[in-house]
Amino acid sequence: MIVQICIGSSCHIKGSAKIVEKMKNAIELYGLENEITLAGSFCTGNCNRSGVTILVDDETVTGVTPETFTEFFKTHVYSKLEGKCRP
């Protein structure tokens, strides 16, 4: 799975650095280092008024904030890799 977090200026202002840290921590916590390629991307053209844009393989998710990260991770990452996650 490839997860690309927008680090363009708009998403940077909206907290993309915090999202990157949360993603790194979640990948480590669930033992997904060999399952996820984490990358940054510049503007994807999907700017949202509240939050960061993240591409998960070919799916675009907008509006992710540090407060909504856990729900994003469960829905768009964990659920797709559940059998490969550490409990």
Secondary structure as UniProt FT lines:
FT   STRAND          2..6
FT   HELIX           9..13
FT   TURN            14..15
FT   HELIX           16..29
FT   TURN            30..31
FT   TURN            33..35
FT   STRAND          37..41
FT   STRAND          52..56
FT   TURN            57..58
FT   STRAND          59..64
FT   TURN            66..68
FT   HELIX           69..73
FT   HELIX           74..78
FT   HELIX           79..81
FT   HELIX           82..84
//
